[in-house]
């Protein structure tokens, strides 16, 4: 992937397109020399020329720029295009528009907006709000914003709002920090073939979210395909975070045992002062991740409760995998459980130090059982079950099964 800051001269084939012109304005406003070709002179290309970009309208080798760091083109450019083929044969670096957006979204905090309807409106609203609030964002829009009369505006802030185009699956190259998904109605079937194939592409788009990022979907969406995104959410961003409610210190004693102490604090949970308790012998049956060993019970301040028909998945907070504690995953029927929920966690072997109040400890993701699309299977008694879908590579130990699980299959 090319380093954006290394580009000095850039050439756009099809510069007059709504998406290409926004990219051209991005580089032009960064002080990079922008050149381009388009088939027809339009109001938009005249505006680009007035902003200082050199554009011509004949597909001719003698008109193109040869001192170029990067050539950008769109899938709409015909294969027999003379300039495009000359750059290919001459060994220049060529990017599709989607490749360039991939590099930009990887380097910035990117809000990407996808959906068969409403992309331009939602993108413009997001970019406007960030601008009006003083946060700032580089806005790449799929239409002309009426109040600013442009499809791009710049910002010194390391943020971007990008309209995510599903045509030719180009949005699967984006690296969103926040991914918005407004709708998944059938469209572009000349590319996708079937509505199901197109929906699969939208679901794949939700897997591109950066670690610790967020997925936002339409409120009350009835399309069943939206529900297929649910198994992905637990590993990405959804649910509620249970933080550490006080500073704790981990010390290695003379006997090699790791001991956890904490500031004097009144735990709101049943009024006792414990923050961690050493787990019993049943913990020995749990295979920890590499580098983690002893199991402690985190005496949380929460009693999760969900409406009838909803359970809660417990997992480690996304984006915090390198901390000294690692939550042991489980599923609890929080609509029927009346017992307090303590959270068993692994402690990193050899760790010694202070863990600060507010450190994310647990991620709680509620879900409706009859629409869950994963393949979790639960058992009664002493039988252990490996979580198959989320690659947790662990088992649920007996206390969870005995206290909270009922026999069922999530399909």
C-alpha positions as CSV (number, residue, x, y, z in Angstrom):
1,X,0.0,0.0,0.0
2,X,1.4,3.4,-1.0
3,X,2.2,5.9,1.7
4,X,-0.1,8.9,1.1
5,X,2.5,11.4,2.3
6,X,5.0,10.2,-0.3
7,X,2.9,11.3,-3.2
8,X,4.0,14.5,-5.0
9,X,2.2,14.3,-8.3
10,X,-1.0,12.3,-9.0
11,X,-3.0,11.6,-12.2
12,X,-6.7,10.8,-12.3
13,X,-8.2,9.0,-15.3
14,X,-11.9,9.9,-15.1
15,X,-11.3,12.9,-12.8
16,X,-14.8,14.3,-13.4
17,X,-16.6,11.5,-11.6
18,X,-18.2,12.4,-8.3
19,X,-16.0,10.1,-6.3
20,X,-12.8,10.8,-8.3
21,X,-13.2,14.5,-8.1
22,X,-13.5,14.4,-4.3
23,X,-10.2,12.5,-4.1
24,X,-8.6,15.0,-6.5
25,X,-9.7,17.8,-4.2
26,X,-8.3,16.0,-1.2
27,X,-4.8,15.9,-2.8
28,X,-5.0,19.3,-4.3
29,X,-5.8,20.9,-0.9
30,X,-2.8,19.0,0.5
31,X,-0.6,20.9,-1.9
32,X,0.0,17.9,-4.2
33,X,0.0,18.5,-7.9
34,X,-3.1,17.0,-9.5
35,X,-3.5,16.2,-13.2
36,X,-6.4,14.4,-14.9
37,X,-8.3,13.3,-17.9
38,X,-12.0,13.1,-18.5
39,X,-14.1,12.5,-21.5
40,X,-16.3,15.6,-21.3
41,X,-15.9,19.1,-19.8
42,X,-18.6,19.7,-17.2
43,X,-19.4,22.2,-14.5
44,X,-17.6,20.0,-12.0
45,X,-14.4,19.7,-14.1
46,X,-14.4,23.4,-14.7
47,X,-14.5,23.9,-11.0
48,X,-11.6,21.6,-10.5
49,X,-9.6,23.5,-13.1
50,X,-10.5,26.8,-11.4
51,X,-9.0,25.2,-8.2
52,X,-5.7,24.7,-9.9
53,X,-5.9,21.2,-11.4
54,X,-4.7,20.5,-15.0
55,X,-7.3,18.6,-16.9
56,X,-7.6,17.6,-20.6
57,X,-10.4,15.9,-22.5
58,X,-8.7,13.9,-25.3
59,X,-7.4,10.4,-24.8
60,X,-4.0,11.1,-26.1
61,X,-0.5,9.9,-25.0
62,X,1.1,13.3,-25.8
63,X,-1.2,15.0,-23.3
64,X,-0.7,12.9,-20.3
65,X,1.8,13.6,-17.5
66,X,4.9,11.4,-17.3
67,X,6.3,12.7,-14.0
68,X,3.7,10.9,-11.8
69,X,3.9,9.0,-8.5
70,X,0.4,7.5,-8.7
71,X,-2.2,6.9,-11.4
72,X,-5.8,6.5,-10.2
73,X,-8.6,5.2,-12.4
74,X,-12.2,3.8,-12.0
75,X,-13.7,0.6,-13.3
76,X,-15.8,2.7,-15.7
77,X,-12.7,3.4,-17.8
78,X,-12.7,1.1,-20.9
79,X,-10.0,-1.5,-21.3
80,X,-8.8,0.0,-24.6
81,X,-8.1,3.5,-23.1
82,X,-4.9,4.7,-24.5
83,X,-3.6,6.6,-21.5
84,X,-4.4,3.9,-19.0
85,X,-2.7,1.2,-21.1
86,X,0.4,3.4,-21.6
87,X,0.7,3.9,-17.8
88,X,0.3,0.1,-17.3
89,X,2.9,-0.8,-20.0
90,X,5.3,1.8,-18.7
91,X,5.4,0.3,-15.2
92,X,3.7,3.2,-13.3
93,X,1.9,2.5,-10.0
94,X,-1.8,2.3,-10.7
95,X,-4.6,2.3,-8.1
96,X,-8.3,1.9,-8.5
97,X,-10.3,4.6,-6.7
98,X,-11.2,2.0,-4.1
99,X,-7.4,1.2,-3.5
100,X,-6.8,4.9,-2.8
101,X,-9.7,5.1,-0.4
102,X,-8.4,1.9,1.3
103,X,-5.1,3.7,2.0
104,X,-6.8,6.9,3.2
105,X,-9.2,5.1,5.5
106,X,-6.3,3.1,7.0
107,X,-4.4,6.2,7.9
108,X,-7.4,8.1,9.4
109,X,-10.2,7.6,11.9
110,X,-12.7,6.8,9.2
111,X,-16.5,6.9,9.4
112,X,-17.8,5.0,6.3
113,X,-21.4,5.0,5.2
114,X,-22.8,2.0,3.2
115,X,-26.3,1.0,2.1
116,X,-28.3,0.8,-1.1
117,X,-30.2,4.0,0.0
118,X,-29.3,7.1,1.9
119,X,-25.4,6.9,1.6
120,X,-25.0,10.5,0.3
121,X,-27.5,12.0,2.7
122,X,-26.1,10.2,5.8
123,X,-22.5,10.9,4.8
124,X,-23.2,14.6,4.4
125,X,-25.0,14.8,7.7
126,X,-22.2,13.1,9.5
127,X,-19.6,15.3,7.9
128,X,-21.6,18.4,8.6
129,X,-22.1,17.5,12.3
130,X,-18.4,16.9,12.8
131,X,-17.6,20.2,11.1
132,X,-20.2,22.2,13.0
133,X,-19.1,20.7,16.3
134,X,-15.5,21.7,15.7
135,X,-14.3,18.1,15.6
136,X,-13.5,18.2,11.9
137,X,-13.3,15.6,9.2
138,X,-12.1,15.2,5.6
139,X,-15.4,14.5,3.8
140,X,-15.6,12.4,0.7
141,X,-19.2,12.6,-0.5
142,X,-21.1,11.0,-3.3
143,X,-22.9,14.2,-4.2
144,X,-22.7,18.0,-3.9
145,X,-23.5,19.3,-0.5
146,X,-26.0,22.2,-1.1
147,X,-24.8,24.4,1.8
148,X,-21.1,24.1,0.9
149,X,-21.5,23.5,-2.9
150,X,-18.8,20.8,-2.9
151,X,-18.4,17.0,-2.6
152,X,-15.3,17.3,-0.5
153,X,-14.0,19.5,2.3
154,X,-10.7,19.2,4.2
155,X,-9.8,19.3,7.9
156,X,-6.5,19.2,9.8
157,X,-8.2,16.6,12.1
158,X,-7.1,13.0,11.4
159,X,-10.7,12.0,10.6
160,X,-12.6,11.1,7.5
161,X,-16.2,10.6,6.4
162,X,-16.3,8.3,3.4
163,X,-19.3,7.3,1.3
164,X,-18.8,3.5,0.9
165,X,-19.8,2.4,-2.6
166,X,-21.0,-1.1,-2.9
167,X,-20.6,-1.1,-6.7
168,X,-17.9,-3.6,-7.8
169,X,-17.5,-4.5,-4.1
170,X,-15.2,-1.6,-3.7
171,X,-16.4,-0.9,-0.2
172,X,-14.8,-4.1,1.0
173,X,-11.4,-2.4,0.7
174,X,-12.2,0.2,3.3
175,X,-10.9,0.3,6.9
176,X,-13.7,1.9,8.9
177,X,-13.4,2.9,12.5
178,X,-17.1,3.5,12.5
179,X,-19.1,1.6,9.9
180,X,-22.7,2.7,9.1
181,X,-25.1,0.3,7.3
182,X,-28.4,1.9,6.3
183,X,-30.0,-0.7,4.1
184,X,-29.4,-3.9,2.1
185,X,-32.0,-3.9,-0.7
186,X,-31.3,-5.6,-3.9
187,X,-29.2,-3.5,-6.3
188,X,-26.3,-3.8,-8.8
189,X,-27.4,-7.4,-9.6
190,X,-25.3,-7.1,-12.8
191,X,-22.3,-7.3,-10.4
192,X,-23.7,-9.5,-7.6
193,X,-26.0,-11.9,-9.6
194,X,-28.4,-12.5,-6.7
195,X,-29.8,-10.4,-3.8
196,X,-28.3,-13.0,-1.4
197,X,-24.8,-12.4,-2.9
198,X,-25.2,-8.7,-2.5
199,X,-26.3,-9.1,1.1
200,X,-23.3,-11.3,1.8
201,X,-21.1,-8.4,0.6
202,X,-22.7,-6.0,3.0
203,X,-22.2,-8.4,5.8
204,X,-18.5,-8.8,4.8
205,X,-18.3,-5.0,4.9
206,X,-19.1,-5.2,8.7
207,X,-16.1,-7.4,9.2
208,X,-13.7,-4.7,7.9
209,X,-14.1,-2.6,11.0
210,X,-10.9,-1.8,12.8
211,X,-10.2,-3.3,16.2
212,X,-12.3,-1.6,18.8
213,X,-14.5,0.1,16.2
214,X,-18.3,0.5,16.0
215,X,-21.0,-0.8,13.7
216,X,-24.2,1.3,13.4
217,X,-27.2,-0.2,11.6
218,X,-30.6,1.2,10.9
219,X,-32.9,1.3,14.0
220,X,-35.6,-1.2,13.8
221,X,-34.3,-2.8,10.6
222,X,-36.5,-5.7,9.7
223,X,-34.3,-7.2,7.0
224,X,-33.3,-10.6,8.3
225,X,-29.8,-10.1,6.8
226,X,-29.1,-7.4,9.4
227,X,-29.4,-10.0,12.1
228,X,-26.7,-12.0,10.4
229,X,-24.3,-9.3,11.5
230,X,-25.0,-10.0,15.2
231,X,-22.5,-12.8,15.6
232,X,-19.8,-10.5,14.3
233,X,-20.7,-7.7,16.7
234,X,-19.4,-9.5,19.8
235,X,-15.9,-9.7,18.4
236,X,-16.0,-6.1,17.1
237,X,-17.8,-3.5,19.1
238,X,-21.3,-4.2,20.4
239,X,-22.7,-4.5,23.9
240,X,-21.8,-2.9,27.2
241,X,-18.4,-2.6,28.8
242,X,-17.9,-3.4,32.5
243,X,-14.9,-1.5,33.8
244,X,-12.6,-2.0,36.7
245,X,-14.2,0.1,39.5
246,X,-11.0,0.7,41.5
247,X,-7.2,0.7,41.1
248,X,-5.7,-2.8,41.8
249,X,-2.1,-3.9,42.3
250,X,-0.7,-7.3,41.3
251,X,2.4,-8.4,43.2
252,X,4.4,-11.6,43.0
253,X,4.9,-13.1,46.4
254,X,8.1,-14.9,47.6
255,X,6.3,-18.2,46.9
256,X,5.8,-17.1,43.3
257,X,2.0,-16.7,43.7
258,X,0.4,-13.6,42.1
259,X,-1.6,-11.7,44.7
260,X,-4.1,-8.9,43.9
261,X,-4.7,-6.1,46.3
262,X,-6.8,-2.9,45.9
263,X,-7.6,0.4,47.4
264,X,-10.0,0.4,50.3
265,X,-13.3,0.6,48.6
266,X,-16.9,-0.3,49.4
267,X,-18.0,-2.5,46.5
268,X,-21.7,-1.7,45.8
269,X,-22.2,-5.3,45.0
270,X,-23.9,-6.7,48.1
271,X,-21.9,-4.2,50.2
272,X,-18.7,-6.2,50.5
273,X,-15.2,-4.9,49.9
274,X,-13.8,-7.7,47.7
275,X,-12.7,-6.8,44.1
276,X,-11.1,-10.1,43.2
277,X,-11.3,-13.6,44.7
278,X,-9.1,-16.6,43.9
279,X,-11.1,-19.1,41.9
280,X,-11.6,-22.7,43.1
281,X,-10.1,-25.9,41.8
282,X,-12.6,-26.1,38.9
283,X,-10.6,-23.4,37.1
284,X,-7.9,-26.1,36.5
285,X,-10.1,-27.6,33.8
286,X,-10.1,-24.4,31.7
287,X,-7.4,-24.1,29.1
288,X,-6.2,-20.5,29.2
289,X,-4.8,-18.5,26.3
290,X,-1.1,-18.6,25.8
291,X,0.6,-16.5,28.5
292,X,-2.3,-16.5,30.9
293,X,-2.7,-18.8,33.9
294,X,-4.5,-18.4,37.2
295,X,-8.2,-17.7,37.3
296,X,-9.7,-15.0,39.6
297,X,-13.3,-14.0,40.1
298,X,-14.0,-10.3,39.4
299,X,-16.7,-9.2,41.9
300,X,-18.5,-6.9,39.5
301,X,-21.0,-4.1,40.4
302,X,-23.5,-5.2,37.7
303,X,-26.4,-7.7,37.8
304,X,-27.2,-8.1,34.0
305,X,-30.9,-8.4,33.3
306,X,-32.5,-8.7,29.8
307,X,-36.1,-9.0,28.6
308,X,-37.7,-12.4,28.1
309,X,-36.1,-14.3,25.2
310,X,-32.8,-12.5,25.5
311,X,-29.5,-13.9,26.7
312,X,-26.1,-12.2,27.2
313,X,-22.8,-13.2,25.8
314,X,-19.8,-12.5,28.0
315,X,-16.5,-11.9,26.2
316,X,-13.3,-9.9,26.6
317,X,-13.6,-6.2,25.4
318,X,-12.6,-5.8,21.8
319,X,-9.4,-3.9,21.4
320,X,-8.0,-4.7,24.9
321,X,-6.5,-8.1,24.2
322,X,-3.0,-7.1,25.5
323,X,-4.0,-6.3,29.1
324,X,-3.1,-8.3,32.2
325,X,-6.6,-9.7,32.6
326,X,-8.6,-11.8,30.0
327,X,-12.3,-12.4,30.5
328,X,-13.4,-16.1,30.2
329,X,-16.3,-16.2,27.6
330,X,-19.7,-17.5,28.4
331,X,-23.4,-17.2,27.5
332,X,-25.9,-16.6,30.4
333,X,-29.6,-16.5,30.2
334,X,-30.0,-13.2,31.8
335,X,-33.8,-13.1,31.3
336,X,-34.2,-16.0,33.8
337,X,-31.1,-16.0,36.0
338,X,-31.7,-14.6,39.5
339,X,-28.1,-15.3,40.7
340,X,-25.4,-12.7,41.0
341,X,-23.0,-12.8,38.1
342,X,-19.3,-12.8,39.0
343,X,-16.9,-12.7,36.1
344,X,-14.0,-15.3,36.0
345,X,-10.9,-13.8,34.4
346,X,-7.4,-15.2,33.6
347,X,-4.4,-13.3,34.9
348,X,-1.3,-12.9,32.7
349,X,1.5,-15.1,33.9
350,X,4.4,-13.1,35.5
351,X,2.5,-9.8,35.4
352,X,3.3,-7.4,38.3
353,X,2.1,-3.8,38.5
354,X,-0.9,-1.5,38.8
355,X,-4.1,-1.8,36.8
356,X,-6.0,1.5,36.8
357,X,-9.6,2.1,37.6
358,X,-11.7,2.3,34.4
359,X,-9.8,-0.4,32.6
360,X,-12.3,-2.4,30.5
361,X,-12.7,-5.8,32.0
362,X,-15.8,-7.4,30.5
363,X,-18.0,-7.0,27.4
364,X,-21.7,-7.9,27.7
365,X,-23.5,-8.4,24.4
366,X,-27.3,-9.1,24.7
367,X,-29.0,-11.0,21.9
368,X,-32.3,-12.5,21.1
369,X,-32.1,-16.3,21.2
370,X,-34.4,-17.1,18.3
371,X,-32.6,-14.9,15.8
372,X,-29.1,-15.8,16.8
373,X,-27.2,-17.0,13.7
374,X,-24.2,-18.7,15.3
375,X,-23.8,-22.3,16.4
376,X,-23.2,-22.1,20.1
377,X,-24.3,-25.3,21.9
378,X,-24.8,-25.6,25.7
379,X,-25.0,-28.6,28.0
380,X,-26.2,-29.5,31.5
381,X,-24.2,-31.1,34.3
382,X,-20.4,-31.4,34.3
383,X,-20.0,-31.6,30.5
384,X,-17.9,-28.7,29.0
385,X,-18.6,-27.0,25.7
386,X,-16.1,-25.4,23.4
387,X,-17.2,-22.2,21.9
388,X,-16.9,-22.9,18.2
389,X,-17.6,-19.7,16.3
390,X,-15.6,-16.9,17.9
391,X,-12.2,-18.7,18.1
392,X,-12.0,-18.2,21.8
393,X,-10.2,-21.5,22.1
394,X,-11.5,-22.1,25.6
395,X,-14.1,-24.1,27.5
396,X,-16.9,-23.0,29.8
397,X,-16.2,-24.4,33.2
398,X,-18.7,-26.2,35.4
399,X,-19.9,-23.4,37.6
400,X,-21.3,-21.4,34.7
401,X,-23.0,-24.5,33.3
402,X,-24.5,-25.5,36.6
403,X,-25.7,-22.1,37.6
404,X,-26.8,-20.4,34.5
405,X,-27.2,-22.6,31.4
406,X,-30.2,-24.5,30.2
407,X,-30.1,-27.2,27.6
408,X,-30.6,-25.6,24.1
409,X,-29.1,-25.1,20.7
410,X,-28.7,-21.7,19.1
411,X,-29.2,-22.0,15.4
